[in-house]
């Protein structure tokens, strides 16, 4: 009952674009909708978690965190489950190690198995297929971590090719990804990475059922009939799976699948000219556009749709600004400035709940003190899971953490953070 009521007050959980990350920001969605004339995103709360973290996902009011530290020159990782509403945190769940410099080759998702009543973490690992079995360039390995069994299990490899910007979205116990039916090699055109795509029917949705741990494929709406100029996206809006894409560089179209997995249930939710969003035509600006070349970027991300369907919240990936669009008069309000401490395109949907964190749950402040006393001397006897080997280092070498730049951001935003309510 509490979870149902709290869903009427949704939040965004936002990462902070600095490294390492020791906290997150929560922002009530209603605050944005009730302040249409705002000039800066205000009213958010900074949660200092006193540990290096990465937000994996949220489900039923619980937030899954990936935590890490350096032990004997190796990166050690584990999961923790956090309830921001009750300020409780689980114990450390399932240690594993990574010998590579950063965790750049992995993606994770967090969800709930409604059949067994258990929470699960999905690990998605992309690596070069050196043996080139079946002629594929890459191999997409998938593992599932069951929080009850506290163990990893291999499942069938991802059947198709996931799109680079797509992290997967959770709906009704299923994780859904945008994918292509064929391997691709990106090319650089005018300084921009693009993907050659032969036909629009190469796009498909791959859905992983967390109960059966098997995949299904969903077709996109029949009205999506042209390869878009920029990478499309999947989002959960109004409790439905939604697909958004650019149309001819002049419009944003958002489709809604009212019944999950049913092709005939697709309907057009929004069709918005960029001029009505106070934007120039995108994404290619002055660059030449070649049919069948899709840019590896998603300039606009839908974030939320009001219950009556009239108001849409979007974010511009380039500058992080919020756009609030009203379909009734085709008007848009745009925030003039967003603090650099807020990373809106990383927003994860979250609703407050009193759901417990039963996995050796402890109070955050008390545990932080205990960790400080213990230091980094502990050694784990659990079976180690190595995420990658030295063979992956060449692939990871192109990832630039830009630590100096992030340090500059931190110093610039000290004044903005000083007024934030510390709720950790």
For each residue, the residues with C-beta under 8 A, 3 or more apart:
1: 4 5
2: 5 6 353 354
3: 6 7 60 61 351 353 354 355
4: 1 7
5: 1 2 8
6: 2 3 9 61 85 351 352 353
7: 3 4 10 351
8: 5
9: 6 28 29 30 351 352
10: 7 28 29 30 304 349 350 351
11: 26 27 28 29 349 350 351 352
12: 26 27 29 303 344 347 348 349 350
13: 24 25 26 55 58 63 84 347 348 349 350
14: 24 25 26 27 44 342 343 344 346 347 348
15: 21 24 25 54 55 343 346
16: 21 23 24 25 341 342 343
17: 340 341 343 406 409
18: 21 341 406 407 409 410
19: 401 403 406
20: 52
21: 15 16 18 24 52 53 54
22: 48 49 50 51 52 53
23: 16 46 47 48 49 53 424
24: 13 14 15 16 21 46 47 49 53 55 63
25: 13 14 15 16 44 45 46 47 341 342 420
26: 11 12 13 14 44 45 47 84 350 423
27: 11 12 14 31 32 41 43 44 45 342
28: 9 10 11 31 32 43
29: 9 10 11 12 32 33 304 313
30: 9 10 33 34
31: 27 28 34 35 42 43
32: 27 28 29 35 38 41 304 313 322 324
33: 29 30 36 306 311 313 324
34: 30 31
35: 31 32 38 42 43
36: 33 324 333
37: 333
38: 32 35 41 42 333 335
39: 335 336 337
40: 335 336 337 338 339
41: 27 32 38 44 322 335 338 339 342 344
42: 31 35 38
43: 27 28 31 35
44: 14 25 26 27 41 342 420
45: 25 26 27 420 421 423
46: 23 24 25 341 417 420 421 422 423 424
47: 23 24 25 26 84 422 423 424
48: 22 23 422 424
49: 22 23 24 53 65 82 89 364 424
50: 22 364 368 371 424
51: 22 67 368 371
52: 20 21 22 67 68 69
53: 21 22 23 24 49 65 66 67 80
54: 15 21 65 66 67 68 103
55: 13 15 24 58 63 64 65 66 346 348
56: 64 65 66 79 108 109 110 121
57: 63 64 108 109 110 111 170 348
58: 13 55 61 62 63 64 110 348 349 350
59: 62 64 110 111 112 119 170
60: 3 112 353 355
61: 3 6 58 83 85 350 351 352 353 354 355
62: 58 59 81 82 83 119 353 355 357
63: 13 24 55 57 58 81 82 83 84 348 350
64: 55 56 57 58 59 79 80 81 82 108 110 119 121
65: 49 53 54 55 56 79 80 81 82
66: 53 54 55 56 77 78 79 103 108
67: 51 52 53 54 77 78 79 80 92
68: 52 54 75 76 77 78 103
69: 52 75 76 376
70: 73 74 75 76
71: 74 75 76 376
72:
73: 70
74: 70 71 97 98 99
75: 68 69 70 71 97 98 99 100 103
76: 68 69 70 71 95 96 97 380
77: 66 67 68 95 96 97 98 103 387
78: 66 67 68 92 93 94 95 96
79: 56 64 65 66 67 92 93 94 121 145 147
80: 53 64 65 67 89 90 91 92 93
81: 62 63 64 65 89 90 93 119 147 357 359
82: 49 62 63 64 65 88 89 90 357 364
83: 61 62 63 86 87 88 89 353 354 355 356 357
84: 13 26 47 63 87 350 352 423
85: 6 61 352 353 354
86: 83 354 356 357
87: 83 84 363 364 423 424
88: 82 83 356 357 361 362 363 364
89: 49 80 81 82 83 357 361 362 363 364 367
90: 80 81 82 93 357 358 359 360 361 362
91: 80 359 360 361 362
92: 67 78 79 80 95
93: 78 79 80 81 90 145 147 150 359
94: 78 79 145 150 151 152 382 385
95: 76 77 78 92 380 382 384
96: 76 77 78 152 384 385 386 387
97: 74 75 76 77 384 385 386 387
98: 74 75 77 103 386 387 388
99: 74 75 386 387 388 389 390
100: 75 103 104 105 387 388 389 390 392 393 396
101: 393 396 397 399
102: 396 399 401
103: 54 66 68 75 77 98 100 106 387
104: 100 395 396 399
105: 100 125 126 127 387 388 392 395 396
106: 103 123 124 125 126 387 388
107: 123 124 126 167 168
108: 56 57 64 66 121 122 123 124
109: 56 57 121 122 124 167 168 170 175
110: 56 57 58 59 64 119 120 121 122 170
111: 57 59 119 120 122 170 173 174 175 210
112: 59 60 117 118 119 120 173 210
113: 116 117 118 119 120 173 210 211
114: 117 172 173 210 211
115: 173 211 212
116: 113 148 211
117: 112 113 114
118: 112 113 146 147 148
119: 59 62 64 81 110 111 112 113 147 148
120: 110 111 112 113 144 145 146 147 210
121: 56 64 79 108 109 110 144 145 147
122: 108 109 110 111 142 143 144 145 168 175 208 210
123: 106 107 108 142 143 144 145 152
124: 106 107 108 109 140 141 142 158 162 168
125: 105 106 140 141 142 143 387 388
126: 105 106 107 138 139 140 162
127: 105 138 139 141 388 392 395
128: 137 138 139 395
129: 132 133 136 137 138 139
130:
131:
132: 129 135 136 137
133: 129 136 139
134:
135: 132
136: 129 132 133 139 183
137: 128 129 132 183 185
138: 126 127 128 129 161 183
139: 126 127 128 129 133 136 157
140: 124 125 126 157 158 161 162
141: 124 125 127 154 157 158
142: 122 123 124 125 154 155 156 157 158 208
143: 122 123 125 152 153 154 155
144: 120 121 122 123 152 153 155 210 213
145: 79 93 94 120 121 122 123 151 152 153
146: 118 120 149 150 151 153
147: 79 81 93 118 119 120 121 150 359
148: 116 118 119
149: 146
150: 93 94 146 147
151: 94 145 146
152: 94 96 123 143 144 145 385
153: 143 144 145 146
154: 141 142 143
155: 142 143 144 213
156: 142 159 214 215
157: 139 140 141 142
158: 124 140 141 142 162 177 179 206 215
159: 156 206 215 217
160: 179 180 181 204 206 217
161: 138 140 179 180 181 182 183 184
162: 124 126 140 158 166 177 178 179 206
163: 166 177 178 179 180 231 232
164: 231 296
165: 231 233 296 297 298
166: 162 163 177 178 179 231 233 234
167: 107 109
168: 107 109 122 124 175 176 177 234
169: 175 176 234 235 236 241
170: 57 59 109 110 111 173 174 175 176 236
171: 174 176 236 239 240 241 260
172: 114 260
173: 111 112 113 114 115 170 209 210 211
174: 111 170 171 207 208 209 210 260
175: 109 111 122 168 169 170 207 208 210
176: 168 169 170 171 205 206 207 208 218 234 241
177: 158 162 163 166 168 205 206 207 208 234
178: 162 163 166 203 204 205 232 233 234 243
179: 158 160 161 162 163 166 203 204 205 206
180: 160 161 163 183 184 197 202 203 204
181: 160 161 201 202 203 204
182: 161 198 202
183: 136 137 138 161 180
184: 161 180 195 196 197
185: 137 196
186: 193 194 195 296
187: 193 194 195 196 293
188: 191 192 193 194
189: 192 194 287 290 293
190: 287 288
191: 188
192: 188 189 287 295 296 297
193: 186 187 188 295 296 297
194: 186 187 188 189 290 293 294 295 296
195: 184 186 187 231 293 294 296
196: 184 185 187 292 293
197: 180 184 200 202 203 227 292 293 294
198: 182 202 292
199: 202 227
200: 197 203 224 225 226 227
201: 181
202: 180 181 182 197 198 199
203: 178 179 180 181 197 200 220 224 232
204: 160 178 179 180 181 217 218 219 220
205: 176 177 178 179 217 218 219 220 234 241 243
206: 158 159 160 162 176 177 179 215 216 217 218
207: 174 175 176 177 215 216 217 218 260 261
208: 122 142 174 175 176 177 213 214 215
209: 173 174 212 213 214 215 216
210: 111 112 113 114 120 122 144 173 174 175 213
211: 113 114 115 116 173
212: 115 209
213: 144 155 208 209 210
214: 156 208 209
215: 156 158 159 206 207 208 209
216: 206 207 209 261
217: 159 160 204 205 206 207
218: 176 204 205 206 207 257 260 261 263
219: 204 205 263
220: 203 204 205 224 243 255 266
221: 224 243 255 266 268
222: 225 263 266
223: 253 255 266 268
224: 200 203 220 221 243 245 253 255
225: 200 222
226: 200 247 248
227: 197 199 200 291 292 294
228: 231 232 245 246 247 294
229: 246 248 249 282 283 284 289 294 295
230: 246 282 283 294 295 297 298 299
231: 163 164 165 166 195 228 294 295 296 297 298
232: 163 178 203 228 243 244 245 246 298
233: 165 166 178 243 244 245 298 301 302
234: 166 168 169 176 177 178 205 241 242 243
235: 169 242 244 301 302 303
236: 169 170 171 239 240 241 242 349
237: 240 242 254 256 269 302 304 305
238: 242 256 305 307 309
239: 171 236
240: 171 236 237 256 257 258 260
241: 169 171 176 205 234 236 256 257 260
242: 234 235 236 237 238 254 255 256 257 269 302
243: 178 205 220 221 224 232 233 234 254 255 257 266
244: 232 233 235 252 253 254 255 300 301 302
245: 224 228 232 233 252 253
246: 228 229 230 232 249 251 252 253 282 283 299
247: 226 228 250 251 252 253 271
248: 226 229 251
249: 229 246 281 282 283 284 289
250: 247 273 274 281
251: 246 247 248 271 272 273 274
252: 244 245 246 247 270 271 272 274 277 300
253: 223 224 244 245 246 247 268 270 271 272
254: 237 242 243 244 268 269 270 271 302 312
255: 220 221 223 224 242 243 244 266 267 268 269
256: 237 238 240 241 242 266 267 268 269
257: 218 240 241 242 243 260 261 262 265 266
258: 240 262 265 266 267
259: 262 265
260: 171 172 174 207 218 240 241 257
261: 207 216 218 257
262: 257 258 259 265
263: 218 219 222 266
264:
265: 257 258 259 262
266: 220 221 222 223 243 255 256 257 258 263
267: 255 256 258
268: 221 223 253 254 255 256 271
269: 237 242 254 255 256 305 309
270: 252 253 254 302 312 325 327
271: 247 251 252 253 254 268
272: 251 252 253 276 277 312 325 330
273: 250 251 276 277
274: 250 251 252 277 279 280 281 282
275: 278 279
276: 272 273 325 330 331 332
277: 252 272 273 274 300 314 323 325 332 334
278: 275 323 332 334
279: 274 275 282 316
280: 274 285
281: 249 250 274 285
282: 229 230 246 249 274 279 285 299 300
283: 229 230 246 249 295 297 299
284: 229 249 287 288 289 295
285: 280 281 282
286:
287: 189 190 192 284
288: 190 284
289: 229 249 284 293
290: 189 194 293
291: 227
292: 196 197 198 227
293: 187 189 194 195 196 197 289 290
294: 194 195 197 227 228 229 230 231
295: 192 193 194 229 230 231 283 284
296: 164 165 186 192 193 194 195 231
297: 165 192 193 230 231 283 317
298: 165 230 231 232 233 301 317
299: 230 246 282 283 316 317 318
300: 244 252 277 282 314 315 316 317 323
301: 233 235 244 298 314 315 317 345
302: 233 235 237 242 244 254 270 305 312 313 314
303: 12 235 313 314 315 344 347
304: 10 29 32 237 312 313
305: 237 238 269 302 309 311 312 313
306: 33 309 310 311 312
307: 238
308: 311
309: 238 269 305 306 327
310: 306 326 327 328
311: 33 305 306 308 324 325 326 327
312: 254 270 272 302 304 305 306 324 325 327
313: 29 32 33 302 303 304 305 322 323 324 325
314: 277 300 301 302 303 322 323 325
315: 300 301 303 320 321 322 323 344 345 347
316: 279 299 300 319 320 321 323
317: 297 298 299 300 301 320 345
318: 299
319: 316 338
320: 315 316 317 338 342 343 344 345
321: 315 316 334 335 336 338 344
322: 32 41 313 314 315 334 335 338 344
323: 277 278 300 313 314 315 316 332 333 334
324: 32 33 36 311 312 313 332 333 334
325: 270 272 276 277 311 312 313 314 330 331 332
326: 310 311 329 330 331 332
327: 270 309 310 311 312 330
328: 310
329: 326
330: 272 276 325 326 327
331: 276 325 326
332: 276 277 278 323 324 325 326
333: 36 37 38 323 324
334: 277 278 321 322 323 324
335: 38 39 40 41 321 322 338
336: 39 40 321
337: 39 40
338: 40 41 319 320 321 322 335 342 344
339: 40 41 342 413 416
340: 17 409 412 413 416
341: 16 17 18 25 46 409 413 416 417
342: 14 16 25 27 41 44 320 338 339
343: 14 15 16 17 320 346
344: 12 14 41 303 315 320 321 322 338 347
345: 301 315 317 320
346: 14 15 55 343
347: 12 13 14 303 315 344
348: 12 13 14 55 57 58 63
349: 10 11 12 13 58 236
350: 10 11 12 13 26 58 61 63 84
351: 3 6 7 9 10 11 61
352: 6 9 11 61 84 85
353: 2 3 6 60 61 62 83 85
354: 2 3 61 83 85 86
355: 3 60 61 62 83
356: 83 86 88 361
357: 62 81 82 83 86 88 89 90 361
358: 90 361
359: 81 90 91 93 147
360: 90 91
361: 88 89 90 91 356 357 358
362: 88 89 90 91 366 367
363: 87 88 89 366 367
364: 49 50 82 87 88 89 367 368 424
365: 368 369 424
366: 362 363 369 370
367: 89 362 363 364 370 371
368: 50 51 364 365 371 372
369: 365 366 372 373
370: 366 367 373 374
371: 50 51 367 368 374
372: 368 369 375
373: 369 370
374: 370 371 377 378
375: 372
376: 69 71
377: 374
378: 374
379:
380: 76 95
381:
382: 94 95
383:
384: 95 96 97
385: 94 96 97 152
386: 96 97 98 99 389
387: 77 96 97 98 99 100 103 105 106 125
388: 98 99 100 105 106 125 127 391 392 396
389: 99 100 386 392
390: 99 100 393
391: 388 394
392: 100 105 127 388 389 395 396
393: 100 101 390 396 397
394: 391 397
395: 104 105 127 128 392 398
396: 100 101 102 104 105 388 392 393 399
397: 101 393 394
398: 395
399: 101 102 104 396
400:
401: 19 102 406
402: 405 406
403: 19 406 407
404: 407 408
405: 402 408 409
406: 17 18 19 401 402 403 409 410
407: 18 403 404 410 411
408: 404 405 411 412
409: 17 18 340 341 405 406 412 413
410: 18 406 407 413 414
411: 407 408 414
412: 340 408 409
413: 339 340 341 409 410 416 417
414: 410 411 417 418
415: 418 419
416: 339 340 341 413 419 420
417: 46 341 413 414 420
418: 414 415
419: 415 416
420: 25 44 45 46 416 417
421: 45 46
422: 46 47 48
423: 26 45 46 47 84 87
424: 23 46 47 48 49 50 87 364 365
